[in-house]
Amino acid sequence: MRSRMVITATVMMTVATLAMAVAPGVCQDNVLLAEGFEDGTGNFLTMDSFAMLSVTEEPDEVYGGNGSLEFAYLQRAVAPGEDTGQMPGTVVMVFDEPLPALSGISFAIWSAESTAVMVVIAEQGDGPRYNQLIWCEAGGWHEFELGVDEFTLDVDGPEDPDGMLTPELVGGIGFIDVSGFLRYLAEMTPMISIADPVDQILRFDDIKILPTSPVRSAPSEGLIAICDYDQPRGFLVLGGEDVVVSSEEVADGGSALTVDYQLAPQTLLGVVHAIAVGQLAGATEIRVQVACTAETTLIMTLEEHREEADAPKSEYIAMRQINAYVDTEEIVFTVGDFRLSDDAHDPNGQLDMDLVKSIVIGDITALISAEEISNMLLLDELVAAE
């Protein structure tokens, strides 16, 4: 994880250097900066020297107007220490002047191959970085509106003395195809299945930097919202074969996440959620709505943050058996349900919820049974309770 963050840091530091050479976008009412790619690639640059950045004007490829940005590259593994100039799937929107009113970003994105994209906002120089994950299912345009306050501080990067992003110090916004890092993990971990390197295309359009952030519904009293799955944001899907990620409308009018997949023997699938350190302070349990189409051994993994760069990971796990083809049920894991995983170490020997930096919900049925598995996993309303 840390090697990827070093690369991310270099990418975002380059933004400040390049900013003055980039032409500004088109401003609109209630929009700080806008780019619709009607006159070229605008203020976008790529950090992948093997990639091609262009504008497509094909009617069946354009989101709106006459053009959309097309970013073509080879999805491939990112190894520790790899030259940042070869960083696959990295594109940056550079600001040519400070935007102190920056509060949100909206955009449309299209992906030829399903992938997770990390949206990165960083303060200039070697400043703190804030991240938000989105999932781009292949073959269709996806619209996102993200609030700056929804981005999570990258705890593996520089510290932020005031604990919050300073908009006037932001030099740009980066988009990183996370598959490069996931492919490296898969090479190191046979439990994770991932496709061979493949040609990938991301398209972007209707990008707006906003002075406002979206209004989200507040959780009920005593609950801490983690992921409501109404939009494919805040998570990535790791492992599995023939994976299809989609949404299913639920009774409350929102959407649940559905993941259809195959598992080869002794492999697993995980839905990974980034957590702001401190977000779960005071929580005594974690709840999630679950349904599946195969008998499932469900695992939940919580990883604590450690300040020391070379510290062993502190990872806690809890498991539950889920029956197939039953109504969606709420699964509750209390803090006492979690135990330290066999290959982990915790200096104080206990789970500290205020240090949790990630939650993984996984299917380990094929890992345990050594049999092929076909499953559809539904997740909804991931919350913590105080």
LOVEX-194633 format. One record per residue (C-alpha): residue in one letter; x, y, z; residue number from 0. Coordinates in nm, 2 decimals. Layout:
<atoms>
+------+--------+--------+--------+-----+
| type |      X |      Y |      Z | seq |
+------+--------+--------+--------+-----+
|    A |      X |      Y |      Z | NUM |
...
+------+--------+--------+--------+-----+
</atoms>
This chain:
<atoms>
+------+--------+--------+--------+-----+
| type |      X |      Y |      Z | seq |
+------+--------+--------+--------+-----+
|    M |   0.00 |   0.00 |   0.00 |   0 |
|    R |   0.28 |   0.25 |   0.09 |   1 |
|    S |   0.46 |   0.20 |  -0.24 |   2 |
|    R |   0.15 |   0.31 |  -0.43 |   3 |
|    M |   0.11 |   0.61 |  -0.20 |   4 |
|    V |   0.46 |   0.72 |  -0.27 |   5 |
|    I |   0.38 |   0.72 |  -0.64 |   6 |
|    T |   0.06 |   0.91 |  -0.58 |   7 |
|    A |   0.25 |   1.17 |  -0.39 |   8 |
|    T |   0.49 |   1.23 |  -0.68 |   9 |
|    V |   0.20 |   1.25 |  -0.92 |  10 |
|    M |   0.02 |   1.52 |  -0.72 |  11 |
|    M |   0.34 |   1.72 |  -0.65 |  12 |
|    T |   0.39 |   1.74 |  -1.02 |  13 |
|    V |   0.06 |   1.92 |  -1.05 |  14 |
|    A |   0.20 |   2.24 |  -0.88 |  15 |
|    T |   0.49 |   2.25 |  -1.13 |  16 |
|    L |   0.27 |   2.21 |  -1.44 |  17 |
|    A |  -0.02 |   2.44 |  -1.33 |  18 |
|    M |   0.11 |   2.76 |  -1.47 |  19 |
|    A |   0.14 |   2.61 |  -1.82 |  20 |
|    V |  -0.22 |   2.50 |  -1.85 |  21 |
|    A |  -0.50 |   2.70 |  -1.99 |  22 |
|    P |  -0.81 |   2.76 |  -1.77 |  23 |
|    G |  -1.14 |   2.59 |  -1.82 |  24 |
|    V |  -1.47 |   2.76 |  -1.89 |  25 |
|    C |  -1.65 |   2.91 |  -1.59 |  26 |
|    Q |  -2.02 |   2.89 |  -1.55 |  27 |
|    D |  -2.27 |   3.02 |  -1.29 |  28 |
|    N |  -2.23 |   2.83 |  -0.96 |  29 |
|    V |  -1.93 |   2.65 |  -1.10 |  30 |
|    L |  -1.57 |   2.74 |  -1.02 |  31 |
|    L |  -1.41 |   2.55 |  -1.31 |  32 |
|    A |  -1.57 |   2.35 |  -1.59 |  33 |
|    E |  -1.44 |   2.13 |  -1.87 |  34 |
|    G |  -1.65 |   1.98 |  -2.15 |  35 |
|    F |  -1.37 |   1.90 |  -2.40 |  36 |
|    E |  -1.52 |   2.10 |  -2.68 |  37 |
|    D |  -1.17 |   2.25 |  -2.76 |  38 |
|    G |  -0.92 |   1.98 |  -2.69 |  39 |
|    T |  -0.80 |   1.80 |  -2.38 |  40 |
|    G |  -0.81 |   2.12 |  -2.18 |  41 |
|    N |  -0.62 |   2.12 |  -1.85 |  42 |
|    F |  -0.57 |   1.74 |  -1.83 |  43 |
|    L |  -0.23 |   1.58 |  -1.83 |  44 |
|    T |  -0.13 |   1.21 |  -1.80 |  45 |
|    M |   0.15 |   1.07 |  -1.58 |  46 |
|    D |   0.16 |   0.75 |  -1.79 |  47 |
|    S |   0.42 |   0.79 |  -2.07 |  48 |
|    F |   0.27 |   0.49 |  -2.25 |  49 |
|    A |  -0.08 |   0.64 |  -2.25 |  50 |
|    M |  -0.26 |   0.84 |  -2.51 |  51 |
|    L |  -0.48 |   1.14 |  -2.42 |  52 |
|    S |  -0.72 |   1.27 |  -2.68 |  53 |
|    V |  -1.07 |   1.39 |  -2.75 |  54 |
|    T |  -1.32 |   1.16 |  -2.92 |  55 |
|    E |  -1.60 |   1.31 |  -3.12 |  56 |
|    E |  -1.77 |   0.99 |  -3.22 |  57 |
|    P |  -2.14 |   1.03 |  -3.14 |  58 |
|    D |  -2.18 |   0.69 |  -2.97 |  59 |
|    E |  -1.87 |   0.76 |  -2.75 |  60 |
|    V |  -1.95 |   1.12 |  -2.64 |  61 |
|    Y |  -2.14 |   1.19 |  -2.31 |  62 |
|    G |  -2.26 |   1.54 |  -2.41 |  63 |
|    G |  -2.17 |   1.81 |  -2.65 |  64 |
|    N |  -1.93 |   1.74 |  -2.93 |  65 |
|    G |  -1.64 |   1.58 |  -2.75 |  66 |
|    S |  -1.53 |   1.37 |  -2.45 |  67 |
|    L |  -1.18 |   1.32 |  -2.31 |  68 |
|    E |  -1.04 |   0.97 |  -2.40 |  69 |
|    F |  -0.76 |   0.82 |  -2.19 |  70 |
|    A |  -0.61 |   0.50 |  -2.34 |  71 |
|    Y |  -0.35 |   0.29 |  -2.16 |  72 |
|    L |  -0.24 |  -0.06 |  -2.07 |  73 |
|    Q |  -0.38 |  -0.19 |  -1.74 |  74 |
|    R |  -0.08 |  -0.35 |  -1.58 |  75 |
|    A |   0.07 |  -0.41 |  -1.24 |  76 |
|    V |   0.25 |  -0.13 |  -1.06 |  77 |
|    A |   0.56 |  -0.26 |  -0.88 |  78 |
|    P |   0.72 |  -0.09 |  -0.58 |  79 |
|    G |   0.98 |   0.17 |  -0.69 |  80 |
|    E |   0.85 |   0.18 |  -1.05 |  81 |
|    D |   0.92 |   0.51 |  -1.23 |  82 |
|    T |   0.63 |   0.74 |  -1.17 |  83 |
|    G |   0.64 |   0.83 |  -1.54 |  84 |
|    Q |   0.53 |   0.48 |  -1.61 |  85 |
|    M |   0.24 |   0.49 |  -1.36 |  86 |
|    P |  -0.05 |   0.33 |  -1.55 |  87 |
|    G |  -0.39 |   0.48 |  -1.55 |  88 |
|    T |  -0.30 |   0.82 |  -1.40 |  89 |
|    V |  -0.45 |   1.14 |  -1.53 |  90 |
|    V |  -0.45 |   1.48 |  -1.36 |  91 |
|    M |  -0.67 |   1.79 |  -1.40 |  92 |
|    V |  -0.45 |   2.09 |  -1.32 |  93 |
|    F |  -0.58 |   2.42 |  -1.17 |  94 |
|    D |  -0.41 |   2.73 |  -1.30 |  95 |
|    E |  -0.51 |   2.94 |  -1.00 |  96 |
|    P |  -0.62 |   2.88 |  -0.64 |  97 |
|    L |  -0.99 |   2.79 |  -0.58 |  98 |
|    P |  -1.05 |   2.87 |  -0.22 |  99 |
|    A |  -1.43 |   2.80 |  -0.25 | 100 |
|    L |  -1.36 |   2.44 |  -0.37 | 101 |
|    S |  -1.62 |   2.22 |  -0.20 | 102 |
|    G |  -1.72 |   1.95 |  -0.45 | 103 |
|    I |  -1.66 |   1.80 |  -0.79 | 104 |
|    S |  -1.90 |   1.64 |  -1.04 | 105 |
|    F |  -1.81 |   1.45 |  -1.35 | 106 |
|    A |  -1.92 |   1.17 |  -1.59 | 107 |
|    I |  -1.69 |   0.87 |  -1.65 | 108 |
|    W |  -1.70 |   0.58 |  -1.88 | 109 |
|    S |  -1.48 |   0.27 |  -1.86 | 110 |
|    A |  -1.40 |   0.00 |  -2.12 | 111 |
|    E |  -1.30 |  -0.24 |  -1.84 | 112 |
|    S |  -1.47 |  -0.25 |  -1.50 | 113 |
|    T |  -1.23 |  -0.09 |  -1.25 | 114 |
|    A |  -1.20 |   0.11 |  -0.93 | 115 |
|    V |  -1.08 |   0.47 |  -0.97 | 116 |
|    M |  -0.92 |   0.67 |  -0.69 | 117 |
|    V |  -1.00 |   1.04 |  -0.70 | 118 |
|    V |  -0.72 |   1.23 |  -0.53 | 119 |
|    I |  -0.71 |   1.58 |  -0.40 | 120 |
|    A |  -0.38 |   1.70 |  -0.27 | 121 |
|    E |  -0.24 |   2.02 |  -0.13 | 122 |
|    Q |   0.06 |   2.16 |  -0.33 | 123 |
|    G |   0.41 |   2.05 |  -0.26 | 124 |
|    D |   0.45 |   1.75 |  -0.03 | 125 |
|    G |   0.11 |   1.83 |   0.13 | 126 |
|    P |  -0.16 |   1.60 |   0.27 | 127 |
|    R |  -0.36 |   1.39 |   0.02 | 128 |
|    Y |  -0.73 |   1.31 |   0.04 | 129 |
|    N |  -0.88 |   1.02 |  -0.15 | 130 |
|    Q |  -1.23 |   0.89 |  -0.26 | 131 |
|    L |  -1.29 |   0.56 |  -0.43 | 132 |
|    I |  -1.54 |   0.51 |  -0.71 | 133 |
|    W |  -1.64 |   0.20 |  -0.90 | 134 |
|    C |  -1.68 |   0.22 |  -1.28 | 135 |
|    E |  -1.86 |  -0.07 |  -1.42 | 136 |
|    A |  -1.77 |  -0.13 |  -1.79 | 137 |
|    G |  -1.97 |  -0.01 |  -2.09 | 138 |
|    G |  -2.18 |   0.28 |  -1.96 | 139 |
|    W |  -2.15 |   0.64 |  -1.84 | 140 |
|    H |  -2.16 |   0.70 |  -1.47 | 141 |
|    E |  -2.23 |   1.03 |  -1.31 | 142 |
|    F |  -2.07 |   1.13 |  -0.98 | 143 |
|    E |  -2.09 |   1.43 |  -0.75 | 144 |
|    L |  -1.85 |   1.42 |  -0.46 | 145 |
|    G |  -1.81 |   1.65 |  -0.17 | 146 |
|    V |  -1.46 |   1.75 |  -0.05 | 147 |
|    D |  -1.58 |   1.66 |   0.30 | 148 |
|    E |  -1.64 |   1.30 |   0.18 | 149 |
|    F |  -1.27 |   1.25 |   0.09 | 150 |
|    T |  -1.05 |   1.05 |   0.34 | 151 |
|    L |  -0.71 |   1.17 |   0.45 | 152 |
|    D |  -0.44 |   0.94 |   0.32 | 153 |
|    V |  -0.28 |   0.83 |   0.65 | 154 |
|    D |   0.01 |   0.68 |   0.47 | 155 |
|    G |   0.10 |   1.02 |   0.33 | 156 |
|    P |   0.20 |   1.35 |   0.49 | 157 |
|    E |   0.01 |   1.46 |   0.80 | 158 |
|    D |  -0.24 |   1.74 |   0.79 | 159 |
|    P |  -0.18 |   1.97 |   1.09 | 160 |
|    D |  -0.53 |   2.12 |   1.09 | 161 |
|    G |  -0.69 |   1.79 |   1.01 | 162 |
|    M |  -0.88 |   1.92 |   0.71 | 163 |
|    L |  -0.82 |   2.00 |   0.34 | 164 |
|    T |  -0.72 |   2.36 |   0.26 | 165 |
|    P |  -0.89 |   2.43 |  -0.07 | 166 |
|    E |  -0.67 |   2.73 |  -0.16 | 167 |
|    L |  -0.37 |   2.51 |  -0.15 | 168 |
|    V |  -0.51 |   2.25 |  -0.39 | 169 |
|    G |  -0.32 |   2.24 |  -0.72 | 170 |
|    G |  -0.54 |   1.99 |  -0.90 | 171 |
|    I |  -0.73 |   1.67 |  -0.89 | 172 |
|    G |  -0.60 |   1.33 |  -0.99 | 173 |
|    F |  -0.78 |   1.02 |  -1.12 | 174 |
|    I |  -0.59 |   0.69 |  -1.08 | 175 |
|    D |  -0.70 |   0.35 |  -1.21 | 176 |
|    V |  -0.65 |   0.13 |  -0.90 | 177 |
|    S |  -0.62 |  -0.19 |  -1.10 | 178 |
|    G |  -0.24 |  -0.14 |  -1.13 | 179 |
|    F |  -0.20 |  -0.18 |  -0.76 | 180 |
|    L |  -0.46 |  -0.46 |  -0.74 | 181 |
|    R |  -0.27 |  -0.65 |  -1.01 | 182 |
|    Y |   0.05 |  -0.62 |  -0.81 | 183 |
|    L |  -0.14 |  -0.76 |  -0.50 | 184 |
|    A |  -0.27 |  -1.05 |  -0.71 | 185 |
|    E |   0.08 |  -1.13 |  -0.83 | 186 |
|    M |   0.19 |  -1.15 |  -0.47 | 187 |
|    T |  -0.12 |  -1.33 |  -0.33 | 188 |
|    P |  -0.26 |  -1.64 |  -0.51 | 189 |
|    M |  -0.59 |  -1.61 |  -0.32 | 190 |
|    I |  -0.68 |  -1.30 |  -0.54 | 191 |
|    S |  -0.78 |  -1.36 |  -0.90 | 192 |
|    I |  -0.73 |  -1.08 |  -1.16 | 193 |
|    A |  -0.72 |  -1.06 |  -1.54 | 194 |
|    D |  -0.40 |  -1.04 |  -1.75 | 195 |
|    P |  -0.29 |  -0.69 |  -1.86 | 196 |
|    V |  -0.54 |  -0.55 |  -2.10 | 197 |
|    D |  -0.59 |  -0.23 |  -2.31 | 198 |
|    Q |  -0.81 |   0.01 |  -2.11 | 199 |
|    I |  -1.00 |   0.33 |  -2.20 | 200 |
|    L |  -1.14 |   0.58 |  -1.96 | 201 |
|    R |  -1.35 |   0.86 |  -2.09 | 202 |
|    F |  -1.44 |   1.18 |  -1.90 | 203 |
|    D |  -1.69 |   1.46 |  -1.96 | 204 |
|    D |  -1.88 |   1.74 |  -1.80 | 205 |
|    I |  -1.63 |   1.80 |  -1.52 | 206 |
|    K |  -1.72 |   2.07 |  -1.28 | 207 |
|    I |  -1.54 |   2.21 |  -0.98 | 208 |
|    L |  -1.81 |   2.33 |  -0.74 | 209 |
|    P |  -1.85 |   2.57 |  -0.45 | 210 |
|    T |  -2.10 |   2.34 |  -0.29 | 211 |
|    S |  -2.10 |   1.97 |  -0.18 | 212 |
|    P |  -2.39 |   1.73 |  -0.22 | 213 |
|    V |  -2.64 |   1.69 |   0.06 | 214 |
|    R |  -2.66 |   1.34 |   0.19 | 215 |
|    S |  -2.92 |   1.19 |   0.42 | 216 |
|    A |  -2.80 |   1.18 |   0.78 | 217 |
|    P |  -2.79 |   0.85 |   0.97 | 218 |
|    S |  -3.03 |   0.77 |   1.25 | 219 |
|    E |  -2.92 |   0.89 |   1.60 | 220 |
|    G |  -2.65 |   0.67 |   1.74 | 221 |
|    L |  -2.53 |   0.54 |   1.40 | 222 |
|    I |  -2.22 |   0.62 |   1.21 | 223 |
|    A |  -2.26 |   0.61 |   0.83 | 224 |
|    I |  -1.99 |   0.41 |   0.65 | 225 |
|    C |  -2.14 |   0.32 |   0.31 | 226 |
|    D |  -2.51 |   0.34 |   0.19 | 227 |
|    Y |  -2.43 |   0.20 |  -0.16 | 228 |
|    D |  -2.67 |   0.45 |  -0.32 | 229 |
|    Q |  -2.38 |   0.53 |  -0.56 | 230 |
|    P |  -2.08 |   0.31 |  -0.64 | 231 |
|    R |  -1.85 |   0.52 |  -0.43 | 232 |
|    G |  -1.64 |   0.46 |  -0.12 | 233 |
|    F |  -1.54 |   0.10 |  -0.21 | 234 |
|    L |  -1.36 |  -0.13 |  -0.45 | 235 |
|    V |  -1.41 |  -0.49 |  -0.54 | 236 |
|    L |  -1.10 |  -0.71 |  -0.51 | 237 |
|    G |  -1.07 |  -1.07 |  -0.66 | 238 |
|    G |  -1.32 |  -1.30 |  -0.82 | 239 |
|    E |  -1.38 |  -1.38 |  -1.18 | 240 |
|    D |  -1.65 |  -1.26 |  -1.42 | 241 |
|    V |  -1.74 |  -0.99 |  -1.17 | 242 |
|    V |  -2.04 |  -0.77 |  -1.24 | 243 |
|    V |  -2.11 |  -0.49 |  -1.01 | 244 |
|    S |  -2.46 |  -0.33 |  -1.02 | 245 |
|    S |  -2.73 |  -0.17 |  -0.81 | 246 |
|    E |  -3.06 |  -0.31 |  -0.69 | 247 |
|    E |  -3.35 |  -0.08 |  -0.58 | 248 |
|    V |  -3.46 |  -0.15 |  -0.22 | 249 |
|    A |  -3.78 |  -0.08 |  -0.03 | 250 |
|    D |  -3.66 |   0.25 |   0.12 | 251 |
|    G |  -3.61 |   0.40 |  -0.23 | 252 |
|    G |  -3.24 |   0.38 |  -0.22 | 253 |
|    S |  -3.01 |   0.12 |  -0.38 | 254 |
|    A |  -2.82 |  -0.18 |  -0.26 | 255 |
|    L |  -2.49 |  -0.31 |  -0.40 | 256 |
|    T |  -2.50 |  -0.64 |  -0.59 | 257 |
|    V |  -2.18 |  -0.83 |  -0.69 | 258 |
|    D |  -2.22 |  -1.13 |  -0.92 | 259 |
|    Y |  -1.90 |  -1.34 |  -0.94 | 260 |
|    Q |  -1.73 |  -1.67 |  -0.97 | 261 |
|    L |  -1.46 |  -1.80 |  -0.73 | 262 |
|    A |  -1.20 |  -2.05 |  -0.83 | 263 |
|    P |  -1.10 |  -2.30 |  -0.56 | 264 |
|    Q |  -0.89 |  -2.14 |  -0.28 | 265 |
|    T |  -0.96 |  -1.78 |  -0.39 | 266 |
|    L |  -1.17 |  -1.51 |  -0.24 | 267 |
|    L |  -1.36 |  -1.19 |  -0.32 | 268 |
|    G |  -1.36 |  -0.87 |  -0.10 | 269 |
|    V |  -1.54 |  -0.54 |  -0.10 | 270 |
|    V |  -1.29 |  -0.30 |   0.04 | 271 |
|    H |  -1.40 |   0.03 |   0.21 | 272 |
|    A |  -1.17 |   0.31 |   0.31 | 273 |
|    I |  -1.24 |   0.46 |   0.66 | 274 |
|    A |  -1.12 |   0.79 |   0.79 | 275 |
|    V |  -0.91 |   0.72 |   1.10 | 276 |
|    G |  -1.12 |   0.83 |   1.40 | 277 |
|    Q |  -1.45 |   0.79 |   1.21 | 278 |
|    L |  -1.55 |   0.48 |   1.42 | 279 |
|    A |  -1.44 |   0.62 |   1.76 | 280 |
|    G |  -1.70 |   0.51 |   2.02 | 281 |
|    A |  -1.85 |   0.24 |   1.80 | 282 |
|    T |  -1.93 |  -0.09 |   1.97 | 283 |
|    E |  -2.06 |  -0.28 |   1.67 | 284 |
|    I |  -2.08 |  -0.28 |   1.29 | 285 |
|    R |  -2.40 |  -0.36 |   1.10 | 286 |
|    V |  -2.46 |  -0.45 |   0.73 | 287 |
|    Q |  -2.76 |  -0.58 |   0.53 | 288 |
|    V |  -2.67 |  -0.90 |   0.34 | 289 |
|    A |  -2.82 |  -1.14 |   0.10 | 290 |
|    C |  -2.66 |  -1.41 |  -0.13 | 291 |
|    T |  -2.75 |  -1.68 |  -0.38 | 292 |
|    A |  -2.51 |  -1.94 |  -0.25 | 293 |
|    E |  -2.43 |  -2.06 |   0.10 | 294 |
|    T |  -2.16 |  -1.81 |   0.20 | 295 |
|    T |  -1.89 |  -1.79 |   0.46 | 296 |
|    L |  -1.88 |  -1.41 |   0.51 | 297 |
|    I |  -1.58 |  -1.25 |   0.66 | 298 |
|    M |  -1.54 |  -0.89 |   0.79 | 299 |
|    T |  -1.19 |  -0.76 |   0.83 | 300 |
|    L |  -1.09 |  -0.44 |   1.02 | 301 |
|    E |  -0.74 |  -0.30 |   0.99 | 302 |
|    E |  -0.60 |  -0.05 |   1.23 | 303 |
|    H |  -0.37 |   0.24 |   1.13 | 304 |
|    R |  -0.01 |   0.23 |   1.25 | 305 |
|    E |   0.21 |   0.53 |   1.25 | 306 |
|    E |   0.54 |   0.34 |   1.20 | 307 |
|    A |   0.61 |   0.28 |   0.83 | 308 |
|    D |   0.75 |  -0.07 |   0.89 | 309 |
|    A |   0.50 |  -0.18 |   1.16 | 310 |
|    P |   0.32 |  -0.52 |   1.12 | 311 |
|    K |  -0.04 |  -0.48 |   1.02 | 312 |
|    S |  -0.30 |  -0.50 |   1.29 | 313 |
|    E |  -0.59 |  -0.68 |   1.13 | 314 |
|    Y |  -0.90 |  -0.82 |   1.30 | 315 |
|    I |  -1.15 |  -1.07 |   1.16 | 316 |
|    A |  -1.50 |  -1.20 |   1.23 | 317 |
|    M |  -1.70 |  -1.46 |   1.03 | 318 |
|    R |  -2.06 |  -1.55 |   0.98 | 319 |
|    Q |  -2.24 |  -1.82 |   0.78 | 320 |
|    I |  -2.51 |  -1.67 |   0.55 | 321 |
|    N |  -2.79 |  -1.89 |   0.41 | 322 |
|    A |  -2.87 |  -1.87 |   0.04 | 323 |
|    Y |  -3.19 |  -1.73 |  -0.11 | 324 |
|    V |  -3.33 |  -1.58 |   0.20 | 325 |
|    D |  -3.45 |  -1.22 |   0.25 | 326 |
|    T |  -3.20 |  -0.96 |   0.32 | 327 |
|    E |  -3.09 |  -0.98 |   0.68 | 328 |
|    E |  -2.90 |  -0.75 |   0.91 | 329 |
|    I |  -2.57 |  -0.89 |   1.02 | 330 |
|    V |  -2.43 |  -0.75 |   1.34 | 331 |
|    F |  -2.06 |  -0.78 |   1.44 | 332 |
|    T |  -1.98 |  -0.66 |   1.79 | 333 |
|    V |  -1.63 |  -0.55 |   1.88 | 334 |
|    G |  -1.60 |  -0.87 |   2.09 | 335 |
|    D |  -1.66 |  -1.08 |   1.78 | 336 |
|    F |  -1.33 |  -0.98 |   1.62 | 337 |
|    R |  -1.01 |  -1.16 |   1.68 | 338 |
|    L |  -0.66 |  -1.07 |   1.56 | 339 |
|    S |  -0.57 |  -1.26 |   1.24 | 340 |
|    D |  -0.29 |  -1.52 |   1.26 | 341 |
|    D |  -0.04 |  -1.32 |   1.06 | 342 |
|    A |  -0.11 |  -0.98 |   1.23 | 343 |
|    H |   0.03 |  -0.81 |   1.54 | 344 |
|    D |  -0.12 |  -0.55 |   1.77 | 345 |
|    P |   0.10 |  -0.37 |   2.03 | 346 |
|    N |  -0.18 |  -0.34 |   2.28 | 347 |
|    G |  -0.35 |  -0.67 |   2.19 | 348 |
|    Q |  -0.70 |  -0.52 |   2.14 | 349 |
|    L |  -0.92 |  -0.37 |   1.87 | 350 |
|    D |  -0.92 |   0.01 |   1.88 | 351 |
|    M |  -1.22 |   0.13 |   1.67 | 352 |
|    D |  -1.08 |   0.48 |   1.66 | 353 |
|    L |  -0.77 |   0.35 |   1.47 | 354 |
|    V |  -0.96 |   0.15 |   1.20 | 355 |
|    K |  -0.86 |   0.26 |   0.85 | 356 |
|    S |  -1.04 |   0.00 |   0.63 | 357 |
|    I |  -1.32 |  -0.25 |   0.64 | 358 |
|    V |  -1.33 |  -0.55 |   0.40 | 359 |
|    I |  -1.65 |  -0.76 |   0.36 | 360 |
|    G |  -1.55 |  -1.08 |   0.18 | 361 |
|    D |  -1.66 |  -1.42 |   0.06 | 362 |
|    I |  -1.41 |  -1.69 |   0.16 | 363 |
|    T |  -1.63 |  -1.99 |   0.08 | 364 |
|    A |  -1.41 |  -2.11 |  -0.20 | 365 |
|    L |  -1.10 |  -2.05 |   0.01 | 366 |
|    I |  -1.23 |  -2.28 |   0.28 | 367 |
|    S |  -1.40 |  -2.54 |   0.07 | 368 |
|    A |  -1.15 |  -2.56 |  -0.21 | 369 |
|    E |  -1.45 |  -2.58 |  -0.45 | 370 |
|    E |  -1.57 |  -2.35 |  -0.73 | 371 |
|    I |  -1.83 |  -2.10 |  -0.62 | 372 |
|    S |  -2.09 |  -1.90 |  -0.82 | 373 |
|    N |  -2.26 |  -1.63 |  -0.61 | 374 |
|    M |  -2.44 |  -1.30 |  -0.60 | 375 |
|    L |  -2.37 |  -1.10 |  -0.29 | 376 |
|    L |  -2.60 |  -0.81 |  -0.19 | 377 |
|    L |  -2.48 |  -0.54 |   0.06 | 378 |
|    D |  -2.67 |  -0.25 |   0.19 | 379 |
|    E |  -2.65 |   0.01 |   0.48 | 380 |
|    L |  -2.31 |  -0.05 |   0.62 | 381 |
|    V |  -2.31 |   0.14 |   0.95 | 382 |
|    A |  -2.14 |   0.14 |   1.29 | 383 |
|    A |  -2.34 |   0.18 |   1.61 | 384 |
|    E |  -2.23 |   0.35 |   1.93 | 385 |
+------+--------+--------+--------+-----+
</atoms>
